[in-house]
Amino acid sequence: MIISKPMVSVIIPAYNAAEFLGAAIASVQKQTFSDWELLIINDGSTDDSVAIIGEYQTIDDRIHLINQLNQGVSTARNLGVEKSRGQFLAFLDADDQWLPNKLYQHLKHFQSHPQLGVSFSQVEILNQAGEPTGQVSSSRLSNLKPEYFLSENPTTTTSNWVVRREVFHQVGGFCKDMSFSEDLEWLLRVSCTDWEVAGIDEVLTRYRTSSGGLSSNLYHMEAGWNQLVDRARVYAPALVERHFALAQAVHLRYLARRAFRLGVPADVGVDFMTRALRSDWRLLVYEPRRSFLTLVAVLGVWLMEGIFARSRRFAASRRVARRRRE
């Protein structure tokens, strides 16, 4: 018996994702385009993720579970691609969701753009609880140049991608030793080929922001970006040499904005923004509104934290003096 191949292979890497995984799976099942298979790569979870996947498998034979020892998201995605059969690949993180028309609209996009290798769309930003924040991604959707992928991710998240299988095979998989910026590094490789990366002017993906506000996570993100640059120096040395300073400034500004939004100590945001301007002062000319707003935000929080700290010290000294008088 010949088993037909699905048009789209959806790949969800899952590590201890029980809290949100059900909503992600349900958003795939609600797609208006139904010719898909869903491969969920269990990356060594120790929570109820496998049990949740099993419940969905019993009612939908398009869902498949693949287990691996904990090796990280890049290895999980690569394994999902290896085991998949679809002509197109769509990635979805376990805590994100798709709107029902997602796959249909992307396949239409591919039909009208023969050289399109990676399709993405606008993204609605959710908070950690899954509630809309009112924010929608505002990145450029077309005429994307390789240097744009050297600093910030115009696609926002891998959950926003639909990819031609031949593109993935041509440029290779995600770098297994990268935990941060691995998606941006992969897009940079694609942008250095003849394939196009282009977006749809419509919200089709819902992205849940992380609650992890530790400053160490932001510095790990910076280290991941440095890994990206090191790899890009190999296959695009002229690109890196020409655009490194401004690209680094843009990336550090992004980390400063993220520090502000996550509410980490103000010194962290000031550090990122200060080093951004040292890398390339043209940052204030390149997207001036975003740059000035970020600068004002991080400095404002830094000043307020300083005022509160001095107020607390003053109040404490008065209490000590009062106790001595008593």
GIVENRA-V622023 format. One record per helix or strand of 3 or more residues. SS is the DSSP state (helix for helix, strand for strand). FROM is the first residue (numbers start at 1). LEN is the number of residues. If there is no record, write none. Layout:
SS|FROM|LEN + SS|FROM|LEN
This chain:
strand|8|7 + helix|18|12 + strand|36|8 + helix|49|9 + strand|63|6 + helix|73|11 + strand|88|4 + helix|102|11 + strand|116|11 + strand|132|5 + helix|146|5 + helix|158|3 + strand|162|3 + helix|165|7 + helix|182|10 + strand|196|13 + helix|215|21 + helix|237|26 + helix|266|14 + helix|281|4 + helix|288|38
